[in-house]
């Protein structure tokens, strides 16, 4: 896959990922930061992730995991 396919993925699925995260945290700024953090982690591995049967599910789960990890840090 190419950089362009990652950009296409973000253009199509980015709003959905943002809405999922916004529903979890309730703060638009924080939701955007979390999604951006996940993009930074996913981008270098995009070729492998894009080859998966459902790359959106993988990235969505990454967003959820990032949200949960940040909440665990805040709780302790």
C-alpha positions as CSV (number, residue, x, y, z in Angstrom):
1,X,0.0,0.0,0.0
2,X,1.0,3.6,-0.5
3,X,0.8,6.8,1.6
4,X,-2.1,7.7,-0.6
5,X,-4.1,4.8,0.6
6,X,-3.5,5.9,4.2
7,X,-4.7,9.3,3.3
8,X,-7.8,7.8,1.7
9,X,-8.5,5.7,4.8
10,X,-8.3,8.8,7.0
11,X,-10.6,10.8,4.6
12,X,-13.2,8.1,4.6
13,X,-12.9,6.6,8.1
14,X,-11.5,9.5,10.1
15,X,-14.9,11.0,11.0
16,X,-16.1,7.6,12.2
17,X,-13.1,7.1,14.4
18,X,-13.5,10.6,15.8
19,X,-17.2,9.9,16.6
20,X,-16.3,6.6,18.3
21,X,-13.7,8.4,20.5
22,X,-16.0,11.4,21.2
23,X,-18.7,9.0,22.4
24,X,-16.2,7.5,24.9
25,X,-14.5,10.6,26.2
26,X,-17.1,13.4,25.6
27,X,-14.4,16.0,24.9
28,X,-13.9,16.9,21.2
29,X,-10.3,18.2,21.8
30,X,-9.3,15.1,23.7
31,X,-11.0,12.8,21.1
32,X,-9.1,14.5,18.3
33,X,-5.8,14.2,20.2
34,X,-6.3,10.5,20.8
35,X,-7.2,9.8,17.1
36,X,-4.1,11.7,16.0
37,X,-1.9,9.7,18.4
38,X,-3.3,6.5,16.9
39,X,-2.6,7.8,13.3
40,X,1.0,8.4,14.3
41,X,1.4,4.9,15.5
42,X,-0.5,3.3,12.7
43,X,1.1,5.1,9.8
44,X,4.5,3.4,9.9
45,X,2.8,0.0,9.9
46,X,0.1,0.9,7.4
47,X,1.2,-1.5,4.7
48,X,0.7,-4.5,7.1
49,X,-2.5,-3.1,8.6
50,X,-4.0,-2.3,5.2
51,X,-3.4,-5.9,4.2
52,X,-5.7,-7.1,7.0
53,X,-9.2,-8.2,6.2
54,X,-10.7,-5.3,8.2
55,X,-8.2,-2.5,8.7
56,X,-10.9,-0.2,10.1
57,X,-11.6,-2.6,12.9
58,X,-7.9,-2.7,13.8
59,X,-7.5,1.0,13.9
60,X,-10.8,1.5,15.8
61,X,-9.6,-1.0,18.4
62,X,-6.3,1.0,18.6
63,X,-8.3,4.1,19.3
64,X,-10.3,2.4,22.1
65,X,-7.1,0.9,23.6
66,X,-5.4,4.4,23.5
67,X,-8.4,5.9,25.3
68,X,-8.4,3.2,27.9
69,X,-4.6,3.5,28.5
70,X,-4.9,7.2,29.0
71,X,-7.8,6.7,31.5
72,X,-5.7,4.1,33.5
73,X,-2.9,6.6,33.8
74,X,-5.3,9.3,35.0
75,X,-6.8,7.0,37.6
76,X,-3.5,6.1,39.2
